[in-house]
Amino acid sequence: MSKATEKFIAIQTGVSAGGEEWQRLRKRAVMIKSHTLDNLDHYLEQFASNVEHSGGRVCWAHDAEEANRYICDLARTRGVRLAVKSKSMMSEEIDLNHALAMAGVEAVETDFGEFIAQLAGERPSHINMPIVHKSRADVADLFAAKLNVGRLEEIKDLASVARRLLRARFAAAEMGITGVNFAIAETGTIVLVENEGNIRFTTALPPVQVAVMGIEKVIPRLADLEVFLKLLPRSASGQKITAGVSLLTGIKRAPHEEGPREFHVIILDNGRTGILADPQLRESLHCIRCGACLNVCPVYRKIGGHAYGWVYPGPIGAVLTPILIGREKSADLPFASSLCGACRDVCPVKINLPEMLLHLRTQIKERPAAKVDPPARTGSHSPRTFGQLLANRAERAAFKLWAAVMKDARRYRRAARLARLAQLTLGGGKRRGVFSILLSRWTTSHIPPLAPQPFSSWWRELSDPDERRPER
């Protein structure tokens, strides 16, 4: 996690170093998104009309149940037994794979990372790097256990195995399912960006194509796409442009053409009109799912995506999850942030995530989570309940101690000296005990090291090198 996110922070730093051009693109993107949301009904109706004019069909879905029912009914009536899918956060949001499995349809993820996550029975842990939490050895062990191919060490060999399996699936699939990066109202076109080529197979080979999009994905004109095709890949992977950009409009018109015979677009609300109606939160609908905020977030970098408990991890997940699944089910998430503002600074569409997190915290405190019935008595404490009790008390005690130290300058300086002494003691030496070694490893990964010299002392020496007053 640390290596991957540090790499992308370096990439993002290089991107934002573009200066005025980068800031101009961000400003333009915000203007387009704001204008679109202010006129969302108009642009959605225009997009739907143009999809149908080009031979496609549109389903307006209020929630996940309606979207899944439409897709499953479509698969049933067309005799679909195998569907191939490209990476789609929206299909994860509505748990489409489970719904298709219940309808007797095998759904196969074709993005390499998503394919591995599906094989492991896991959700993606990052918006655009689904298996950032896995090493090459983890994938080798997984393939050996699940695919019976022996333990392959080289990445190219692992990729070759997946490629052979997935190409057979592409050729046999009766339905292709994608998300939507952008939907162009002017032409009824869906835009998909990728680096692996699996989306091209998913949209070109199966006779039935389904695209699932949130209502916020629409943009007014084809000309507006230029801005987002510069912002998204630079923020997501540091590329000037992704390897593949597909603009798909309608169905094929002649037998010799590539493309589906049927094209269905699911325009899904699933709680988004509620976000649209909240002036404090509607800006979150600007999100283009680049994942940049995850890479710079100190909380995400320590706990990983699965700790967020649902589809969307990181700062954007801490905002979207409480809104979309209910604040009472995810009341902790808005508090899982240092409010350092790095996510706001790196966001290509300037979403003010820290302000939204504070707004959600206020709402959660004003409207406490629903009471949960206590567990039945068993004659002894549940280990989990007892552990939570101890953790809560320890946390409260730690914050009280921290507050007492921070309120008094003398206490603060003394605490800092003690912390430096502890750091020096745990920092090295062959004769340290097991406890010291373990604690040192924990502090290395959780707490940034203190500077050897306090700033106040350094500042006095800088101001007057001859002055050597001791700290009070």
N, C-alpha and C positions, 0 to 999 in steps of 0.2 A: 504493500500500500504506500509506504513512504517513498520508495524508489519511483513508483509510477506517478504519484501526485507531484513529487518534486520535478520530475521530467516535464510534466505538463505546465507547472508553474513557470519553469524556465521558458517554455514555448510561448506561453501567454504573455510573459514579460517582453519577449521579442515582438509579439504581435502589437501590443499596446504602444511599443516604442515607435510605431508608425506615425505618431504625432497627430497633426491636424487632420490628415486624411481619415485615420481611424475614428477620431472624435466626430468628424463630419458624417461618417457612415452611421455611427451610433445615434446621433441626433436625428438623422433622416429616418432610421428604423423606428425610433420612438414616435415620430410624427405620423408615420404610416400606421403603426399599431394603434395609436390613440384615435386617429381618424376612423379606422376600421371598427373599433369597438363602439365608438359613438354612433356609427351607422350600421351596426352589425346585422340587423334584420334585412336591410336593403341588400347588402353584399351576399348574405347567405342565400337569399331568394334568387339573386342574379346568378350565383354559382350553380344552384340546383337547376335552374331553368336551362342553363347552357350545357350541363351534364346530360339532361334529358334530350336536348336538341341534338346532341352528338351521339345518341343511341344508348346512353346509360340510364340507370334507374336510381332513384334516390329514396332512402328510408330516413325519416326524421325520428330519431329515438330519444325518448325522454330520459331513460336510464339504462343501466347495464342489462337488465332483464329484457327490455324491448330489443336492444341491439342483438343480444345473444339469440333471442327467439327468432328474429328475422334471418340471421345467418344459418342457424340450425335447420329452420324450415326450408330455406333455399337448398342447403346441402341434401336434405331428405328428398325433396322433389326432383333434384337433378341426379340422384343416385350416387352422391359423392361418398367415397369411403376413405379417401386420402386427400388431405389438404397440406400444401406447403405454405409456410409463413415467412415473411421477412420481419426484421426487428420492428417492434411496435410497442411503445409504452402504453398506448390506448388499449390494445388487446390484453396487455397485462392488467391494466386497470379494471377491465370488465371480466377478467378471468375466463377469457374465451376458450382457451385450451381445455379447461375442465368441462365447459358447456358442450364443446364438440365431442369430447370423449363420452359424455353421457348420451349423446345422440348417435354414438356408434361411428364417429369419424376420427381417424387418426390425424392429429395435427403435428407437423414436424417443423421445428424451428430451423431455418437455413443459414442465418448469420452464424459464423463460426463460434463466437462467444456464447450466443443464445443456445446454440446446439449443445455446447458443453454444459451450460447451466441446466438445460432440460434433461440431459443425460444424468446429471447429478441430482435431479429432483429439487433444484433450488430456484429461487427468483434471481434475476439479475441484481448485482450489488452496486451498479453504476448506470447512469443514464446512457452513456455511449461506450463504456468499457465493461460489459456485463460480468466478466470474470476477472476483474482487476485483483480480486482477493485470492486468486489461485496461482500457484507457481507451475512451471513446466512439469515438475515432478508430480504435482497433484493431477494434472491432466493425463500424464502417462499412466499413473495408477488407475485412474478412472477408465481410460480406454481399455486397459488390460482386463479390468474387472467386468466391464459392461459389453465390450465389443469382441472379446476373445481374440485380440490381435497380438498378444505378447506385449512386453513392456518396451515401448519405443521411446528413445531418448531425444531424438532430433525433432525440432518443431516442424520441419518440412515433411517428415514422415507422418507425424500426427495429422497435419493438414491434408496430406495425401489420402489418408484413411477416410477422413471426413468428406473429402471431395468425392471419392468413389461412392460412398453411401448416399450422399445428397444428390448426385447426378441421377442416380437410379430413381430417387424419390421425385425429382423434378419431372422426369419422363413419364412417371406413372400417375402423377397427381391429377385429379379432376377439378380442383379448386385452388386458386392462389389468393392469399390474404396478405395485405400490406397495411401499414399505417399511412399517414400523409404528413410530409414535412410542411408543405404549403399548398393551399388550394386557391387557384386564381379565378376570381369571380368573373372577370372579363371574358374568359374563354371556356370555363368549365374544365380546366386542366388541373390534375394533381401532379405535384412535384415530389420526387423521391431522390434523396442523395445517399450515396453508399461508396464503399471502397472495395467490396469483395465480388461484385457481379451477381450475387444471389438474388437481388431484387429484379434484375433483368430477366433471369430465369423464371422467377415467381410470376412476373407479369406477362411474359411472352408465351409460355408453354401451356399452362392449364386453360381449358375452354371457358371457365368461369372465374372472374376476378372480383374480389371484394376489397374495398378500401374503407378503413374505419378512421374517422377523424373527429376531433373535438371541434366545437363551434368556433373556437378562437384561431383555428388554423388558416382561415380565409384571409387573403389579401386582395386589394382591389384590382390591380392591373398587372399585366405581364412585365411592364417596365419596372414595377416595384421589386420584382424578383431579384434583380441585379444586386440590390443592397444586401439582401439576406444571404445570397449565395457567396458574398464576400465575408459577411460576418460569421455565419454558422461554421464553416470549416476551419476558419482561423481560430475561433474560440474553442471548438471541439477537439481539433487535432493538430492545429498549427499549419494546416495546408492552405495554400492559396485557393484551391478548389479540390473537391473530392474526386476520386477516380471515376465515379459514375454519377451523372445527373440525368434523371429520366423525367421527361415531361409527357404525361399520358393523357390523351383526350379521347374519350368514347371507345367504341368497339372497332374491330377491323371491318372494312367494307367489302373486301374480296377474299376468296379462299386462299389465295397465295400470300396474302399479307400476314405479318406477325401480329400477335395480340389476341385478346380474348373474344369469344363470341358474345359473351355477356359481361357487362361492367356494372357493378353495384357499389354505390357510395352510401355509407352509413354516417349521417351527420348527427353527432351525439352531444347531448347536453350533460347529463350525469352530474348535476350540481353547479355547472358553470354559470348559468343565469343568476344564481345566487351570488356568486363572486362578482359578476358584472354589476349587480345592484348595490354592492358595497363600495363606496368611494375610497375607502381605506385599503381595499384589497384587490380592486379590479386590475390594477397594474400587473398583478401576478399572471394575468392572461397574456401578457406580452411575451412570456417565456417561449424561446425557440428550441428548448431542450438540447442545449450545447453541452451541459455538464460542467462548465467552467467554475461555477460557484462551489461545486463539490470538491474540486481539486485544491482550492485555496482555503477551504474551511478547516480550521484546526480540530473541530469536533469530528467531522466526517473522517478525517485522516487518521484519527485514533480508533474510532469504533467501527468504521466500515458501513456499507449500505444496509446490510440485513438488520442492523440494530434499530433502524427506523421503523421496522415492523410492517411496512406496506410497499407499494410500488415505487414511490418517489422518495429517494434518499436526499441527504444533504440539506442545505438551507432552503432550497425551493420545496423540498419534501416537507420540511418543518412548517412551511406555510400552507401548502396545498393539502396535505393529509388531514389535518384537523378540520379543514373546510369541507372536504369531499366525503370523508367517512364519519365525521362528527367529532366535535371537540371533546365530548365525554370519553371517546375511545382512544384519543391520542393527546390527552391534556399535557403530557410531559414534553412533547416535541418542541413547542415554541420556546421552552426553557433550555433546550439542548443547543445553546449557542452562546458564544462569547460576546456577541454583538460588536465584533472588531471592525465590521464594515468591509472586509476584504471581498465578500460576495457581491456587494453593491458596486465596488470599484471595478471588478472584473467583468460584470455582466454586460454583454454586448448591447442589450436593450435597456440598460440603466434601471433595472427593477430595484426599488429601495427595500430590500429584504429585511434589514434590521428594523426599520420602522414598522413593517408589517408584523414582525415577530413581537415587538412591543405591544402593538395593537391587539394581537391574539392573546398575549399574556394578560392584558387588562380584561379582555372579555372572559377568559377562563377564571380569573380571580373573582369577577363580578357574578359569574354564573358557574358555581362549582359543579364538578362532575356528579352525575347521578349516583345515589347511594347504591352500594352493592351489598347484597345480603351476606352476612358473615358465614363462614363454613360451619358445618355441624360439628358439635363438640365430639371429640374422640378420646378424651381423657388425657391428651398431651398436645403440646403445641406442634403445629405443622412446621417442619424445618424451613420451608420457604417463608412462611409468615414470620417466624422467629428471626430469620435472617434479615428480612425486610425491616423488621422493627429495630434491630441492632444497627442496620445501615442508616436508617432515618435518624436515629438518635446520634450516631457518630457524625453524620453530616451536619446536624444542627449544632452540635458541640464545636465542630471544626469552624463553622461560619461565625459562631459567637467569639471564638478565640481570635479569628482573623479580624473581626470588627474591633475587638479590644486593642489589638496590636496596631491597627491602622489609625486609630483615633488619637494615639499618643506618639509624638515624634521620638521620645526617648525609648519607648518600648519597641518602636519600629526598628531603630538602629541596633538595639540589643538583639532583637530577633534576627535581623539580617546577619549580624556577626555569628550568631549561633548556627544559622543556616550555612554560612560559608565554612565554618568549622566542620559541620557534618558533611558537607560536600567534599571537603579536603580529605576527611577521614575515609569516606566511601569511594573516593576517586581512584584509588590504585593500591598497589602493594600485594605481595604474594601471601602474606600471612593473615589476610582477612578471613573472618569466619564465613560460614555458609550464609548466615543471615545478612551480613554486610554485602556479600556478593549479590544476593537476590534483590536486596533493597536498592543497591546501586543500579542494577539493570532496570528496575521499575522506575526509578527517578530519571534515568537516561531517556526512557521512552515516553514519560508522562510530564516531566517538569523541565522547562528550559534551564540550563545551568546559569548560576549567578555569576556575574562578572567578578574577577579576582579582587578588584578594587572598587569601592562604592563611588558613585558619581560625585557625591558631595565632596569626598576626599580628593578625587581627581580634579574637581573644579577649583578647590582651594589652592592646590599645588600649581595649577595652571595660572591662576590669578596672581599668586605670590609664591614663587618657587622656594623662597627662604622660610616661608611659614610652615611649620610642622605642628600645628595644633592637634592634639589628640581628639578623637571623636568623643562626644559626650553621650 
